[in-house]
């Protein structure tokens, strides 16, 4: 669970920025998108194949 505690003279904008940074570092948005809708077995297979392809390309880059 991501929490942001406001400082004494801290503005809401800076606290919101810190919150967004913590959420992105924790990886909450991709997880939320993954669980938002039901994924058919074919969609799941395509997603995993694409991730495997990206990982393989990343491995061989110099």
C-alpha positions, 0 to 999 in steps of 0.5 A: 500500500502506497502512502504519502504523508504531508509535510508541515508546509508542503503543498498538495501538488508536491505530495501528489507528485511524490505519490505518483512516483511511488505508485509508478515505482511499485508497479501498481498500474500495470498490475491494475490493468492486468486484472481489470478485464478477463483475459482469454487464453489466446490473449494471454498466450499472445501477451506472453509471447510478445513479452518473451520476444521483447526480452530476447531482443533486449538480451541481444542488444549491444 
